[in-house]
Amino acid sequence: MAWVLITIALVTLWVVSLYKIRSSCSASVPSNPRFLSDGDTRKKRNVLVVVAHPDDESMFFAPTILFLASEGHILHILCLSTGNADGKGNVRKEELYRACAVLKVPSQKVKILDHPNLQDGFGNPWDHQLIAKIVEEKIEMYSIDLLITFDKFGVSGHQNHRDVHHGIRMLLRENSKRDIEAWELVSTSILRKYSGPVDIWLSTCFLSCDKERTYSLMNKHPGVIYLAMAEHYSQWIWFRKLFVLFSSYTYMNSLRKINL
């Protein structure tokens, strides 16, 4: 009998949390995130989201991407590899373009690299200096004024995710006098990571205790992420379907400013 009550309580909490996200007046906590406009809501930013592999944008960054697109910011996505660990790099490139279209990012604003020193793999460490150089080139090419990427743990702990973070930190250190603003996607504990929409309450609690500049962006349309991930057909197997269902990154992202 006890397990029935626990199940009912958990399902109720899940439904209430999902309703909270979908019915919220603002898609950001706190509302009107100043990291996008410095108080000027009319200002549109040139944003570069830097990821390691095709499907990172849908599995981890989709709430951020959807929020930025809905606010009319100019959004670019830089994917530093084709995800060719299983020899499906060419397939995964096309999947990324289709997934980005679902996320309202046109293909001409998506750049996918296939550099010999940036190949997908847990055991393939990436050159931080090379990453810094590539990202700097894209900043100048697209007049980028805001970077978004992984934090030092990289959500899943993947070596390539972490290398992207360290490469961007190197870029920021070497260009400390330039006006480059960068934010990182906060990696959470296992409990929060697989709490689905329930993380809205946990994130709010952590935000109230966090002295650093952190914002949570809510995804009011989680079904869009299922559609985006489904475009990554070569990767859309049972455990990733479960991940998208239970992952808090489907429902919200917490972003923290990268301070050197």
C-alpha positions as CSV (number, residue, x, y, z in Angstrom):
1,M,0.0,0.0,0.0
2,A,2.8,2.4,0.9
3,W,4.4,2.1,-2.6
4,V,1.1,2.9,-4.2
5,L,0.9,6.1,-2.2
6,I,4.5,7.0,-3.0
7,T,3.8,6.4,-6.7
8,I,0.7,8.6,-6.6
9,A,2.7,11.3,-4.8
10,L,5.5,11.2,-7.3
11,V,3.2,11.3,-10.3
12,T,1.3,14.2,-8.8
13,L,4.5,16.1,-8.1
14,W,5.6,15.5,-11.7
15,V,2.3,16.7,-13.1
16,V,2.2,19.8,-10.9
17,S,5.8,20.7,-11.8
18,L,5.1,20.3,-15.5
19,Y,2.1,22.5,-15.1
20,K,4.1,25.1,-13.2
21,I,6.6,25.3,-16.1
22,R,4.0,25.4,-18.8
23,S,1.9,28.0,-17.1
24,S,4.7,30.3,-15.8
25,C,4.3,33.9,-16.8
26,S,8.1,34.1,-17.5
27,A,10.3,31.5,-19.0
28,S,13.2,32.7,-16.9
29,V,14.0,32.6,-13.2
30,P,14.6,35.4,-12.2
31,S,12.5,37.0,-14.8
32,N,13.9,39.4,-17.4
33,P,17.5,37.9,-17.4
34,R,19.9,40.8,-17.5
35,F,22.6,38.6,-19.0
36,L,20.8,38.9,-22.4
37,S,20.1,42.6,-22.4
38,D,21.7,44.4,-19.4
39,G,18.3,45.8,-18.7
40,D,17.5,46.8,-22.2
41,T,14.9,44.4,-23.4
42,R,15.0,45.8,-26.9
43,K,18.7,44.8,-27.4
44,K,19.2,41.6,-29.4
45,R,22.4,39.6,-28.8
46,N,24.5,37.7,-31.3
47,V,24.8,34.4,-29.5
48,L,27.1,31.5,-30.2
49,V,26.3,28.2,-28.6
50,V,29.3,25.9,-28.6
51,V,28.8,22.2,-28.3
52,A,31.0,19.1,-28.9
53,H,28.8,16.7,-30.8
54,P,25.6,16.5,-32.8
55,D,22.7,15.9,-30.4
56,D,24.3,18.0,-27.6
57,E,22.1,20.9,-28.7
58,S,18.9,18.9,-28.2
59,M,19.8,16.8,-25.2
60,F,21.3,19.5,-23.1
61,F,20.9,23.1,-24.5
62,A,17.4,23.0,-26.0
63,P,15.6,25.1,-23.3
64,T,18.3,27.8,-23.8
65,I,18.1,27.6,-27.6
66,L,14.3,27.8,-27.6
67,F,14.3,30.7,-25.1
68,L,16.8,32.7,-27.2
69,A,14.9,32.0,-30.4
70,S,11.6,33.0,-28.9
71,E,13.1,36.3,-27.7
72,G,14.4,37.1,-31.2
73,H,18.1,36.9,-30.5
74,I,20.5,36.1,-33.4
75,L,21.5,32.5,-32.6
76,H,24.5,30.5,-34.0
77,I,25.4,27.0,-33.2
78,L,29.0,25.7,-33.5
79,C,29.5,22.0,-33.2
80,L,33.1,21.1,-32.9
81,S,32.9,17.5,-34.3
82,T,30.7,15.4,-36.5
83,G,30.3,12.7,-33.8
84,N,32.1,10.2,-35.9
85,A,33.0,7.8,-33.0
86,D,30.9,5.1,-34.7
87,G,31.6,6.0,-38.2
88,K,28.3,7.9,-38.7
89,G,29.7,11.4,-38.9
90,N,28.1,12.2,-42.3
91,V,24.8,10.9,-41.1
92,R,25.0,12.8,-37.9
93,K,25.8,16.1,-39.6
94,E,22.5,16.0,-41.6
95,E,20.6,15.0,-38.4
96,L,22.0,18.0,-36.6
97,Y,20.8,20.4,-39.4
98,R,17.3,18.8,-39.2
99,A,17.2,19.0,-35.4
100,C,18.3,22.6,-35.4
101,A,15.4,23.4,-37.8
102,V,13.0,22.0,-35.3
103,L,14.6,24.3,-32.7
104,K,14.1,27.2,-35.0
105,V,17.8,27.6,-35.9
106,P,18.3,27.8,-39.7
107,S,21.0,25.6,-41.3
108,Q,23.0,28.6,-42.4
109,K,23.6,29.5,-38.8
110,V,24.8,26.0,-37.9
111,K,28.5,25.2,-38.3
112,I,29.8,21.7,-38.0
113,L,33.6,21.0,-37.9
114,D,35.4,17.8,-38.9
115,H,38.9,18.7,-37.7
116,P,41.4,15.8,-37.4
117,N,42.4,16.9,-33.9
118,L,38.8,17.3,-32.7
119,Q,37.4,13.8,-33.2
120,D,34.6,12.4,-31.1
121,G,35.6,9.9,-28.3
122,F,35.9,9.5,-24.6
123,G,39.6,8.8,-25.0
124,N,40.3,11.6,-27.4
125,P,41.3,14.7,-25.5
126,W,41.0,17.9,-27.5
127,D,43.5,20.7,-27.8
128,H,42.3,23.7,-25.7
129,Q,44.4,26.2,-27.7
130,L,42.9,24.9,-31.0
131,I,39.3,25.2,-29.6
132,A,40.1,28.8,-28.4
133,K,41.4,29.7,-31.9
134,I,38.4,28.3,-33.7
135,V,35.9,29.9,-31.4
136,E,37.7,33.3,-31.7
137,E,37.5,33.0,-35.4
138,K,33.7,32.5,-35.2
139,I,33.3,35.4,-32.8
140,E,34.9,37.7,-35.3
141,M,33.1,36.2,-38.3
142,Y,29.6,36.5,-36.8
143,S,30.2,39.5,-34.5
144,I,29.4,37.4,-31.5
145,D,28.9,39.2,-28.1
146,L,27.6,36.2,-26.0
147,L,29.0,32.7,-25.7
148,I,27.1,29.7,-24.2
149,T,28.8,26.4,-23.6
150,F,29.3,23.5,-21.1
151,D,30.7,24.0,-17.6
152,K,33.9,22.2,-16.4
153,F,32.0,18.9,-15.8
154,G,30.2,19.0,-19.1
155,V,26.8,17.7,-17.8
156,S,27.7,14.1,-18.5
157,G,31.4,14.3,-17.7
158,H,32.3,13.5,-21.3
159,Q,36.0,14.4,-22.0
160,N,35.1,16.4,-25.2
161,H,32.4,18.4,-23.3
162,R,34.9,19.4,-20.7
163,D,37.6,20.3,-23.2
164,V,35.1,22.7,-24.9
165,H,34.7,24.5,-21.6
166,H,38.4,24.7,-21.0
167,G,39.1,25.9,-24.5
168,I,36.6,28.7,-24.1
169,R,38.1,29.6,-20.7
170,M,41.5,29.8,-22.4
171,L,40.0,32.1,-25.0
172,L,38.6,34.4,-22.3
173,R,41.9,34.5,-20.5
174,E,43.8,35.4,-23.6
175,N,41.3,38.1,-24.6
176,S,40.6,39.5,-21.1
177,K,40.5,43.1,-22.4
178,R,37.9,42.3,-25.1
179,D,34.2,42.5,-24.3
180,I,33.4,38.8,-24.6
181,E,30.7,37.5,-22.3
182,A,30.4,33.8,-21.7
183,W,27.9,31.6,-19.8
184,E,28.1,28.0,-18.9
185,L,25.4,25.3,-18.6
186,V,25.4,24.2,-15.0
187,S,25.9,20.5,-14.4
188,T,23.7,19.2,-11.6
189,S,23.7,16.2,-9.2
190,I,22.3,12.9,-10.3
191,L,19.2,13.5,-8.3
192,R,18.5,16.8,-10.1
193,K,19.6,15.6,-13.4
194,Y,17.0,12.9,-13.5
195,S,14.2,14.7,-11.7
196,G,12.5,15.9,-14.9
197,P,10.3,19.0,-14.4
198,V,10.5,18.6,-10.6
199,D,13.9,20.4,-10.9
200,I,11.9,23.6,-11.2
201,W,11.6,23.6,-7.4
202,L,15.2,22.5,-6.7
203,S,16.6,25.1,-9.1
204,T,14.6,27.8,-7.5
205,C,15.9,26.7,-4.1
206,F,19.5,26.6,-5.3
207,L,19.1,30.0,-7.0
208,S,18.1,31.6,-3.8
209,C,21.3,30.3,-2.1
210,D,23.6,30.9,-5.0
211,K,25.7,34.1,-4.7
212,E,26.9,33.9,-8.3
213,R,24.9,35.2,-11.2
214,T,22.8,32.3,-12.3
215,Y,19.6,32.1,-14.3
216,S,17.2,29.2,-15.0
217,L,15.5,29.1,-18.4
218,M,12.3,27.0,-18.6
219,N,11.1,25.1,-21.6
220,K,7.3,25.5,-21.9
221,H,7.2,23.1,-24.8
222,P,9.1,20.0,-23.9
223,G,7.5,18.1,-26.7
224,V,9.7,20.1,-29.1
225,I,12.8,18.4,-27.7
226,Y,11.4,15.0,-28.4
227,L,10.8,16.1,-32.0
228,A,14.4,17.5,-32.2
229,M,16.0,14.4,-30.7
230,A,13.9,12.2,-33.0
231,E,15.8,13.9,-35.9
232,H,19.0,12.3,-34.5
233,Y,17.6,9.0,-35.8
234,S,21.0,7.2,-35.6
235,Q,21.2,8.0,-31.8
236,W,17.5,7.8,-31.0
237,I,17.6,4.5,-29.1
238,W,15.7,3.4,-25.9
239,F,18.1,4.8,-23.3
240,R,18.2,8.2,-24.9
241,K,14.4,8.3,-25.2
242,L,14.3,7.6,-21.4
243,F,17.0,10.3,-20.9
244,V,14.9,12.9,-22.7
245,L,11.9,12.0,-20.7
246,F,13.5,12.1,-17.3
247,S,16.3,14.6,-17.8
248,S,15.8,18.0,-16.1
249,Y,17.7,19.4,-19.2
250,T,14.6,18.7,-21.2
251,Y,12.6,21.1,-19.0
252,M,15.0,23.8,-18.0
253,N,18.6,25.0,-18.1
254,S,20.6,26.8,-15.4
255,L,23.2,29.2,-16.8
256,R,26.0,30.7,-14.8
257,K,28.4,33.4,-15.9
258,I,32.0,32.1,-16.5
259,N,34.3,34.2,-14.2
260,L,38.0,33.9,-14.6
